[in-house]
Amino acid sequence: MAEQPPTPDRAQALDRLARAAYRLSASDSRLRGRATRTPGALSLTHARALRTLADQGPLTISRLAAGTETTGAATTQLVNGLVAAGYVTRTRPPDDKRSVVVTLTDAGRERHRQRQEALTDALHTDLGDFDDDALDRAAEVLHRLSAVYDRL
């Protein structure tokens, strides 16, 4: 049985959602731009890397790439920036000269804490009028949008 096209109201609602997702993507691009121009600014990818390292501890580049959902090459570039900022260190384990292990520094741990605190405060302030169920539904929509974008 063929799927029916969406009603006009449903099509408009889906279009509003798609436009909001594009705005979110544009905000991420602006944030990435600030992160390259402003000392101490973190892109979402930088913040995701710090959070992954804070949650999981030292990781190889390949494990960090998996945790940040980026490629190995992109993660190497990401780590280069985080090393330059003093947020992580890179070491080679004595038993594996091909691997590189990335570890948070104290400055990286503190920057992650500051970023998480700022994010939590901003989300609480700007989304305070949404109850927990609405936030959970929004999170589900974002997860599904990620899957849709991965298929495009």
ZASEMAR-617413 format. One record per residue: residue in three letters; residue number from 1; x, y, z of N, C-alpha, C in turn; chain. Coordinates in nm, 2 decimals, padded with zeros to 4 digits, m for minus. Atoms other than C-alpha are relative to their C-alpha. Layout:
% residues N
+------+-----+--------+---------+--------+---------+----------+--------+--------+---------+--------+-------+
: rest :  nr : n_east : n_north :   n_up : ca_east : ca_north :  ca_up : c_east : c_north :   c_up : kette :
+------+-----+--------+---------+--------+---------+----------+--------+--------+---------+--------+-------+
:  ALA : NUM :      X :       Y :      Z :       X :        Y :      Z :      X :       Y :      Z :     A :
...
+------+-----+--------+---------+--------+---------+----------+--------+--------+---------+--------+-------+
END
This chain:
% residues 152
+------+-----+--------+---------+--------+---------+----------+--------+--------+---------+--------+-------+
: rest :  nr : n_east : n_north :   n_up : ca_east : ca_north :  ca_up : c_east : c_north :   c_up : kette :
+------+-----+--------+---------+--------+---------+----------+--------+--------+---------+--------+-------+
:  MET :   1 :  00.09 :  m00.12 :  00.00 :   00.00 :    00.00 :  00.00 :  00.09 :   00.12 :  00.00 :     A :
:  ALA :   2 : m00.09 :  m00.12 :  00.02 :   00.15 :    00.34 : m00.11 : m00.04 :   00.09 :  00.12 :     A :
:  GLU :   3 :  00.02 :  m00.10 : m00.10 :   00.20 :    00.60 :  00.16 : m00.07 :   00.12 : m00.06 :     A :
:  GLN :   4 :  00.07 :  m00.12 :  00.05 :  m00.04 :    00.89 :  00.13 :  00.09 :   00.13 :  00.03 :     A :
:  PRO :   5 : m00.07 :  m00.12 : m00.02 :   00.11 :    01.24 :  00.09 : m00.05 :   00.07 :  00.12 :     A :
:  PRO :   6 :  00.05 :  m00.07 : m00.12 :   00.09 :    01.46 :  00.39 : m00.10 :   00.10 : m00.03 :     A :
:  THR :   7 :  00.10 :  m00.10 :  00.01 :  m00.20 :    01.69 :  00.44 :  00.07 :   00.13 : m00.01 :     A :
:  PRO :   8 : m00.06 :  m00.13 :  00.01 :  m00.14 :    02.06 :  00.37 :  00.05 :   00.05 :  00.14 :     A :
:  ASP :   9 : m00.05 :  m00.04 : m00.13 :  m00.12 :    02.13 :  00.74 :  00.12 :  m00.07 :  00.05 :     A :
:  ARG :  10 : m00.12 :   00.09 : m00.04 :   00.12 :    01.84 :  00.80 :  00.12 :   00.05 : m00.08 :     A :
:  ALA :  11 : m00.11 :  m00.05 :  00.08 :   00.33 :    01.96 :  00.51 :  00.06 :   00.13 :  00.05 :     A :
:  GLN :  12 : m00.05 :  m00.13 : m00.06 :   00.35 :    02.31 :  00.66 :  00.08 :  m00.02 :  00.13 :     A :
:  ALA :  13 : m00.06 :   00.03 : m00.13 :   00.44 :    02.17 :  01.00 :  00.14 :  m00.06 : m00.02 :     A :
:  LEU :  14 : m00.13 :   00.07 :  00.03 :   00.72 :    01.95 :  00.85 :  00.09 :   00.11 : m00.06 :     A :
:  ASP :  15 : m00.08 :  m00.10 :  00.06 :   00.84 :    02.25 :  00.65 :  00.06 :   00.10 :  00.11 :     A :
:  ARG :  16 : m00.04 :  m00.08 : m00.11 :   00.86 :    02.46 :  00.97 :  00.11 :  m00.07 :  00.08 :     A :
:  LEU :  17 : m00.10 :   00.08 : m00.06 :   01.06 :    02.18 :  01.13 :  00.13 :   00.00 : m00.08 :     A :
:  ALA :  18 : m00.12 :   00.00 :  00.08 :   01.30 :    02.16 :  00.84 :  00.07 :   00.14 :  00.00 :     A :
:  ARG :  19 : m00.06 :  m00.14 :  00.00 :   01.35 :    02.54 :  00.84 :  00.07 :   00.02 :  00.14 :     A :
:  ALA :  20 : m00.06 :  m00.02 : m00.14 :   01.42 :    02.53 :  01.22 :  00.13 :  m00.08 :  00.00 :     A :
:  ALA :  21 : m00.13 :   00.08 :  00.00 :   01.68 :    02.25 :  01.16 :  00.10 :   00.07 : m00.08 :     A :
:  TYR :  22 : m00.09 :  m00.08 :  00.08 :   01.84 :    02.46 :  00.89 :  00.06 :   00.12 :  00.09 :     A :
:  ARG :  23 : m00.05 :  m00.11 : m00.09 :   01.86 :    02.75 :  01.14 :  00.10 :  m00.05 :  00.10 :     A :
:  LEU :  24 : m00.09 :   00.06 : m00.10 :   02.02 :    02.52 :  01.40 :  00.13 :  m00.03 : m00.07 :     A :
:  SER :  25 : m00.13 :   00.02 :  00.07 :   02.28 :    02.42 :  01.14 :  00.07 :   00.13 : m00.03 :     A :
:  ALA :  26 : m00.07 :  m00.13 :  00.03 :   02.35 :    02.78 :  01.05 :  00.06 :   00.05 :  00.13 :     A :
:  SER :  27 : m00.05 :  m00.04 : m00.13 :   02.39 :    02.86 :  01.42 :  00.13 :  m00.08 :  00.04 :     A :
:  ASP :  28 : m00.12 :   00.08 : m00.02 :   02.64 :    02.57 :  01.44 :  00.12 :   00.06 : m00.08 :     A :
:  SER :  29 : m00.10 :  m00.05 :  00.09 :   02.83 :    02.72 :  01.15 :  00.06 :   00.13 :  00.06 :     A :
:  ARG :  30 : m00.04 :  m00.12 : m00.06 :   02.84 :    03.06 :  01.32 :  00.09 :  m00.02 :  00.12 :     A :
:  LEU :  31 : m00.08 :   00.04 : m00.12 :   02.97 :    02.90 :  01.64 :  00.13 :  m00.05 : m00.04 :     A :
:  ARG :  32 : m00.13 :   00.05 :  00.05 :   03.24 :    02.72 :  01.44 :  00.09 :   00.12 : m00.04 :     A :
:  GLY :  33 : m00.07 :  m00.11 :  00.04 :   03.34 :    03.05 :  01.29 :  00.06 :   00.08 :  00.12 :     A :
:  ARG :  34 : m00.05 :  m00.07 : m00.12 :   03.36 :    03.22 :  01.63 :  00.12 :  m00.08 :  00.07 :     A :
:  ALA :  35 : m00.11 :   00.08 : m00.07 :   03.57 :    02.92 :  01.76 :  00.13 :   00.01 : m00.07 :     A :
:  THR :  36 : m00.13 :  m00.02 :  00.07 :   03.83 :    02.98 :  01.49 :  00.05 :   00.14 :  00.02 :     A :
:  ARG :  37 : m00.05 :  m00.14 : m00.02 :   03.85 :    03.36 :  01.56 :  00.02 :   00.04 :  00.14 :     A :
:  THR :  38 :  00.01 :  m00.05 : m00.14 :   03.79 :    03.39 :  01.93 :  00.07 :  m00.10 :  00.09 :     A :
:  PRO :  39 : m00.07 :   00.09 : m00.09 :   04.04 :    03.25 :  02.18 : m00.10 :  m00.05 :  00.11 :     A :
:  GLY :  40 :  00.08 :   00.06 : m00.10 :   03.86 :    03.01 :  02.42 : m00.14 :  m00.04 : m00.04 :     A :
:  ALA :  41 :  00.14 :   00.04 :  00.05 :   03.54 :    02.98 :  02.21 :  00.01 :  m00.15 : m00.05 :     A :
:  LEU :  42 :  00.00 :   00.14 :  00.04 :   03.44 :    02.62 :  02.15 : m00.11 :  m00.02 : m00.10 :     A :
:  SER :  43 :  00.11 :   00.05 :  00.09 :   03.25 :    02.48 :  01.85 : m00.07 :  m00.11 :  00.07 :     A :
:  LEU :  44 :  00.08 :   00.12 : m00.06 :   02.99 :    02.21 :  01.92 :  00.09 :  m00.12 : m00.01 :     A :
:  THR :  45 : m00.09 :   00.11 :  00.01 :   03.25 :    01.96 :  01.79 :  00.11 :   00.00 :  00.10 :     A :
:  HIS :  46 : m00.10 :  m00.01 : m00.10 :   03.52 :    02.08 :  02.02 : m00.07 :  m00.03 :  00.14 :     A :
:  ALA :  47 :  00.07 :   00.03 : m00.12 :   03.27 :    02.07 :  02.31 : m00.04 :  m00.14 :  00.01 :     A :
:  ARG :  48 :  00.03 :   00.15 :  00.00 :   03.16 :    01.72 :  02.21 :  00.12 :  m00.08 :  00.03 :     A :
:  ALA :  49 : m00.12 :   00.07 : m00.02 :   03.52 :    01.61 :  02.21 :  00.04 :   00.01 :  00.15 :     A :
:  LEU :  50 : m00.03 :  m00.01 : m00.14 :   03.58 :    01.75 :  02.56 : m00.09 :  m00.08 :  00.09 :     A :
:  ARG :  51 :  00.10 :   00.08 : m00.08 :   03.26 :    01.59 :  02.69 :  00.03 :  m00.15 : m00.01 :     A :
:  THR :  52 : m00.03 :   00.14 :  00.02 :   03.35 :    01.26 :  02.54 :  00.12 :  m00.04 :  00.08 :     A :
:  LEU :  53 : m00.12 :   00.03 : m00.08 :   03.70 :    01.27 :  02.70 : m00.03 :   00.01 :  00.15 :     A :
:  ALA :  54 :  00.04 :  m00.01 : m00.14 :   03.55 :    01.38 :  03.03 : m00.08 :  m00.12 :  00.05 :     A :
:  ASP :  55 :  00.08 :   00.11 : m00.03 :   03.30 :    01.10 :  03.02 :  00.07 :  m00.14 :  00.00 :     A :
:  GLN :  56 : m00.06 :   00.13 :  00.03 :   03.52 :    00.82 :  02.89 :  00.15 :  m00.01 :  00.04 :     A :
:  GLY :  57 : m00.14 :   00.00 : m00.03 :   03.87 :    00.92 :  02.99 :  00.09 :   00.00 : m00.13 :     A :
:  PRO :  58 : m00.09 :  m00.01 :  00.12 :   04.18 :    00.91 :  02.76 : m00.05 :  m00.10 : m00.11 :     A :
:  LEU :  59 :  00.04 :   00.08 :  00.12 :   04.10 :    00.78 :  02.41 :  00.09 :   00.01 : m00.11 :     A :
:  THR :  60 : m00.07 :  m00.01 :  00.13 :   04.27 :    00.69 :  02.09 : m00.07 :   00.09 : m00.09 :     A :
:  ILE :  61 :  00.07 :  m00.08 :  00.10 :   04.20 :    00.91 :  01.79 : m00.12 :  m00.07 : m00.06 :     A :
:  SER :  62 :  00.11 :   00.07 :  00.06 :   03.98 :    00.64 :  01.64 : m00.12 :  m00.01 :  00.10 :     A :
:  ARG :  63 :  00.11 :   00.00 : m00.10 :   03.78 :    00.60 :  01.97 : m00.06 :   00.13 :  00.02 :     A :
:  LEU :  64 :  00.06 :  m00.13 : m00.01 :   03.74 :    00.97 :  02.00 : m00.08 :   00.04 : m00.12 :     A :
:  ALA :  65 :  00.08 :  m00.02 :  00.12 :   03.63 :    00.99 :  01.64 : m00.14 :  m00.06 :  00.01 :     A :
:  ALA :  66 :  00.13 :   00.06 : m00.01 :   03.36 :    00.74 :  01.71 : m00.09 :   00.07 :  00.11 :     A :
:  GLY :  67 :  00.07 :  m00.07 : m00.11 :   03.26 :    00.92 :  02.03 : m00.05 :   00.14 : m00.04 :     A :
:  THR :  68 :  00.04 :  m00.14 :  00.04 :   03.23 :    01.26 :  01.85 : m00.07 :  m00.01 : m00.14 :     A :
:  GLU :  69 :  00.07 :   00.03 :  00.13 :   03.08 :    01.10 :  01.53 :  00.06 :   00.08 : m00.11 :     A :
:  THR :  70 : m00.08 :  m00.06 :  00.10 :   03.35 :    01.24 :  01.31 :  00.10 :  m00.10 : m00.06 :     A :
:  THR :  71 : m00.10 :   00.09 :  00.06 :   03.61 :    01.09 :  01.08 :  00.13 :   00.01 :  00.08 :     A :
:  GLY :  72 : m00.13 :  m00.01 : m00.07 :   03.96 :    01.01 :  01.20 :  00.08 :   00.12 : m00.04 :     A :
:  ALA :  73 : m00.07 :  m00.11 :  00.05 :   04.11 :    01.28 :  00.98 : m00.06 :   00.13 :  00.06 :     A :
:  ALA :  74 :  00.06 :  m00.12 : m00.06 :   03.86 :    01.54 :  01.11 :  00.03 :   00.01 :  00.15 :     A :
:  THR :  75 : m00.03 :   00.00 : m00.14 :   03.93 :    01.43 :  01.47 :  00.15 :   00.04 :  00.02 :     A :
:  THR :  76 : m00.14 :  m00.04 : m00.01 :   04.31 :    01.47 :  01.41 :  00.01 :   00.15 :  00.00 :     A :
:  GLN :  77 :  00.00 :  m00.15 :  00.01 :   04.24 :    01.83 :  01.31 : m00.06 :   00.06 :  00.12 :     A :
:  LEU :  78 :  00.07 :  m00.05 : m00.12 :   04.01 :    01.88 :  01.60 :  00.10 :  m00.01 :  00.12 :     A :
:  VAL :  79 : m00.09 :   00.02 : m00.11 :   04.27 :    01.74 :  01.84 :  00.12 :   00.10 : m00.01 :     A :
:  ASN :  80 : m00.11 :  m00.10 :  00.02 :   04.54 :    01.97 :  01.69 : m00.05 :   00.13 :  00.06 :     A :
:  GLY :  81 :  00.05 :  m00.12 : m00.05 :   04.32 :    02.27 :  01.78 : m00.01 :  m00.01 :  00.15 :     A :
:  LEU :  82 :  00.02 :   00.01 : m00.14 :   04.25 :    02.14 :  02.13 :  00.14 :  m00.01 :  00.07 :     A :
:  VAL :  83 : m00.13 :   00.00 : m00.06 :   04.62 :    02.07 :  02.19 :  00.06 :   00.15 :  00.00 :     A :
:  ALA :  84 : m00.05 :  m00.14 :  00.01 :   04.71 :    02.43 :  02.07 : m00.07 :   00.08 :  00.11 :     A :
:  ALA :  85 :  00.06 :  m00.07 : m00.11 :   04.45 :    02.56 :  02.32 :  00.04 :  m00.04 :  00.14 :     A :
:  GLY :  86 : m00.04 :   00.05 : m00.13 :   04.60 :    02.35 :  02.60 : m00.10 :  m00.08 :  00.07 :     A :
:  TYR :  87 :  00.10 :   00.07 : m00.06 :   04.29 :    02.15 :  02.65 :  00.02 :  m00.15 :  00.01 :     A :
:  VAL :  88 : m00.03 :   00.15 :  00.01 :   04.43 :    01.80 :  02.56 :  00.15 :  m00.01 : m00.02 :     A :
:  THR :  89 : m00.14 :   00.05 :  00.04 :   04.76 :    01.62 :  02.53 : m00.02 :  m00.12 : m00.09 :     A :
:  ARG :  90 : m00.01 :   00.12 :  00.08 :   04.86 :    01.36 :  02.28 :  00.12 :  m00.07 :  00.04 :     A :
:  THR :  91 : m00.11 :   00.09 : m00.03 :   05.08 :    01.07 :  02.37 :  00.00 :  m00.13 : m00.08 :     A :
:  ARG :  92 : m00.01 :   00.13 :  00.07 :   05.20 :    00.75 :  02.21 :  00.02 :  m00.10 :  00.11 :     A :
:  PRO :  93 : m00.02 :   00.11 : m00.10 :   05.16 :    00.44 :  02.43 :  00.13 :  m00.07 : m00.03 :     A :
:  PRO :  94 : m00.12 :   00.07 :  00.03 :   05.49 :    00.26 :  02.47 : m00.01 :  m00.14 : m00.08 :     A :
:  ASP :  95 :  00.02 :   00.13 :  00.06 :   05.34 :   m00.07 :  02.35 : m00.06 :   00.01 : m00.14 :     A :
:  ASP :  96 :  00.06 :  m00.02 :  00.13 :   05.18 :    00.08 :  02.03 :  00.04 :   00.13 : m00.06 :     A :
:  LYS :  97 : m00.05 :  m00.12 :  00.05 :   05.38 :    00.33 :  01.84 : m00.09 :   00.06 : m00.11 :     A :
:  ARG :  98 :  00.08 :  m00.05 :  00.10 :   05.11 :    00.37 :  01.58 : m00.12 :   00.08 :  00.05 :     A :
:  SER :  99 :  00.12 :  m00.07 : m00.06 :   04.83 :    00.49 :  01.82 :  00.04 :   00.13 :  00.06 :     A :
:  VAL : 100 : m00.02 :  m00.13 : m00.07 :   04.79 :    00.83 :  01.97 : m00.12 :   00.00 :  00.10 :     A :
:  VAL : 101 :  00.10 :  m00.01 : m00.10 :   04.61 :    00.87 :  02.30 : m00.02 :   00.14 :  00.04 :     A :
:  VAL : 102 :  00.03 :  m00.13 : m00.03 :   04.43 :    01.19 :  02.37 : m00.06 :   00.01 :  00.14 :     A :
:  THR : 103 :  00.04 :  m00.01 : m00.14 :   04.39 :    01.30 :  02.73 : m00.03 :   00.15 :  00.04 :     A :
:  LEU : 104 :  00.03 :  m00.13 : m00.05 :   04.22 :    01.60 :  02.89 :  00.10 :   00.05 :  00.09 :     A :
:  THR : 105 : m00.08 :  m00.07 : m00.10 :   04.44 :    01.85 :  03.07 : m00.09 :   00.06 :  00.11 :     A :
:  ASP : 106 :  00.08 :  m00.06 : m00.11 :   04.33 :    02.02 :  03.39 : m00.07 :   00.12 : m00.07 :     A :
:  ALA : 107 :  00.06 :  m00.11 :  00.06 :   04.26 :    02.33 :  03.17 : m00.12 :  m00.05 : m00.09 :     A :
:  GLY : 108 :  00.11 :   00.06 :  00.09 :   04.05 :    02.11 :  02.93 : m00.12 :  m00.04 :  00.09 :     A :
:  ARG : 109 :  00.10 :   00.05 : m00.09 :   03.86 :    01.96 :  03.22 : m00.08 :   00.12 :  00.06 :     A :
:  GLU : 110 :  00.06 :  m00.12 : m00.05 :   03.79 :    02.31 :  03.36 : m00.08 :   00.07 : m00.11 :     A :
:  ARG : 111 :  00.07 :  m00.06 :  00.11 :   03.69 :    02.44 :  03.02 : m00.13 :  m00.08 : m00.03 :     A :
:  HIS : 112 :  00.12 :   00.08 :  00.01 :   03.45 :    02.15 :  02.98 : m00.10 :   00.03 :  00.11 :     A :
:  ARG : 113 :  00.09 :  m00.03 : m00.11 :   03.30 :    02.22 :  03.32 : m00.07 :   00.13 : m00.02 :     A :
:  GLN : 114 :  00.06 :  m00.13 :  00.03 :   03.25 :    02.59 :  03.23 : m00.10 :  m00.01 : m00.11 :     A :
:  ARG : 115 :  00.08 :   00.01 :  00.12 :   03.10 :    02.50 :  02.89 : m00.13 :  m00.07 :  00.04 :     A :
:  GLN : 116 :  00.12 :   00.07 : m00.04 :   02.86 :    02.25 :  03.05 : m00.09 :   00.08 :  00.09 :     A :
:  GLU : 117 :  00.07 :  m00.09 : m00.09 :   02.76 :    02.50 :  03.32 : m00.08 :   00.10 : m00.08 :     A :
:  ALA : 118 :  00.06 :  m00.10 :  00.08 :   02.69 :    02.77 :  03.06 : m00.11 :  m00.06 : m00.08 :     A :
:  LEU : 119 :  00.11 :   00.06 :  00.08 :   02.49 :    02.53 :  02.84 : m00.12 :  m00.04 :  00.09 :     A :
:  THR : 120 :  00.11 :   00.04 : m00.09 :   02.29 :    02.40 :  03.14 : m00.08 :   00.13 :  00.03 :     A :
:  ASP : 121 :  00.07 :  m00.13 : m00.04 :   02.21 :    02.76 :  03.25 : m00.08 :   00.05 : m00.12 :     A :
:  ALA : 122 :  00.07 :  m00.06 :  00.11 :   02.12 :    02.87 :  02.90 : m00.13 :  m00.09 : m00.04 :     A :
:  LEU : 123 :  00.12 :   00.08 :  00.03 :   01.89 :    02.57 :  02.84 : m00.11 :   00.02 :  00.10 :     A :
:  HIS : 124 :  00.09 :  m00.02 : m00.10 :   01.73 :    02.61 :  03.17 : m00.08 :   00.14 : m00.01 :     A :
:  THR : 125 :  00.06 :  m00.14 :  00.02 :   01.67 :    02.99 :  03.11 : m00.09 :   00.00 : m00.13 :     A :
:  ASP : 126 :  00.07 :  m00.01 :  00.12 :   01.56 :    02.96 :  02.75 : m00.11 :  m00.10 : m00.03 :     A :
:  LEU : 127 :  00.10 :   00.11 :  00.02 :   01.36 :    02.64 :  02.77 : m00.08 :  m00.03 :  00.13 :     A :
:  GLY : 128 :  00.07 :   00.01 : m00.13 :   01.22 :    02.69 :  03.12 : m00.15 :  m00.02 : m00.01 :     A :
:  ASP : 129 :  00.14 :   00.01 :  00.02 :   00.87 :    02.71 :  02.99 : m00.05 :  m00.14 : m00.05 :     A :
:  PHE : 130 :  00.04 :   00.13 :  00.05 :   00.88 :    02.35 :  02.85 :  00.02 :  m00.10 :  00.12 :     A :
:  ASP : 131 :  00.00 :   00.10 : m00.11 :   00.80 :    02.06 :  03.09 :  00.10 :  m00.11 : m00.05 :     A :
:  ASP : 132 : m00.09 :   00.11 :  00.03 :   01.02 :    01.75 :  03.10 : m00.05 :  m00.09 : m00.12 :     A :
:  ASP : 133 :  00.05 :   00.08 :  00.11 :   00.79 :    01.56 :  02.86 :  00.02 :   00.07 : m00.13 :     A :
:  ALA : 134 : m00.02 :  m00.07 :  00.12 :   00.81 :    01.83 :  02.60 :  00.15 :   00.00 : m00.04 :     A :
:  LEU : 135 : m00.14 :   00.00 :  00.03 :   01.19 :    01.84 :  02.63 :  00.05 :  m00.14 : m00.05 :     A :
:  ASP : 136 : m00.03 :   00.13 :  00.04 :   01.21 :    01.46 :  02.60 : m00.05 :  m00.02 : m00.15 :     A :
:  ARG : 137 :  00.05 :   00.01 :  00.14 :   00.99 :    01.48 :  02.28 :  00.09 :   00.08 : m00.09 :     A :
:  ALA : 138 : m00.09 :  m00.07 :  00.09 :   01.21 :    01.75 :  02.14 :  00.13 :  m00.07 : m00.02 :     A :
:  ALA : 139 : m00.12 :   00.08 :  00.01 :   01.52 :    01.53 :  02.21 : m00.02 :  m00.11 : m00.10 :     A :
:  GLU : 140 :  00.03 :   00.11 :  00.10 :   01.35 :    01.25 :  02.02 : m00.01 :   00.05 : m00.14 :     A :
:  VAL : 141 :  00.01 :  m00.06 :  00.13 :   01.27 :    01.48 :  01.73 :  00.14 :   00.02 : m00.06 :     A :
:  LEU : 142 : m00.14 :  m00.03 :  00.05 :   01.64 :    01.59 :  01.71 :  00.07 :  m00.13 : m00.03 :     A :
:  HIS : 143 : m00.06 :   00.13 :  00.04 :   01.75 :    01.22 :  01.72 : m00.05 :  m00.05 : m00.13 :     A :
:  ARG : 144 :  00.06 :   00.05 :  00.13 :   01.52 :    01.13 :  01.44 :  00.05 :   00.09 : m00.12 :     A :
:  LEU : 145 : m00.05 :  m00.09 :  00.10 :   01.63 :    01.44 :  01.24 :  00.14 :  m00.04 : m00.04 :     A :
:  SER : 146 : m00.14 :   00.05 :  00.02 :   01.99 :    01.32 :  01.28 :  00.00 :  m00.12 : m00.09 :     A :
:  ALA : 147 :  00.01 :   00.12 :  00.08 :   01.89 :    00.99 :  01.13 : m00.04 :   00.03 : m00.14 :     A :
:  VAL : 148 :  00.04 :  m00.04 :  00.14 :   01.71 :    01.16 :  00.84 :  00.11 :   00.06 : m00.07 :     A :
:  TYR : 149 : m00.11 :  m00.07 :  00.07 :   02.01 :    01.38 :  00.76 :  00.11 :  m00.10 : m00.04 :     A :
:  ASP : 150 : m00.10 :   00.11 :  00.04 :   02.24 :    01.07 :  00.77 : m00.04 :  m00.07 : m00.12 :     A :
:  ARG : 151 :  00.05 :   00.07 :  00.12 :   02.02 :    00.92 :  00.50 :  00.00 :   00.09 : m00.13 :     A :
:  LEU : 152 :  00.01 :  m00.09 :  00.12 :   02.02 :    01.23 :  00.27 :  00.13 :  m00.01 : m00.08 :     A :
+------+-----+--------+---------+--------+---------+----------+--------+--------+---------+--------+-------+
END
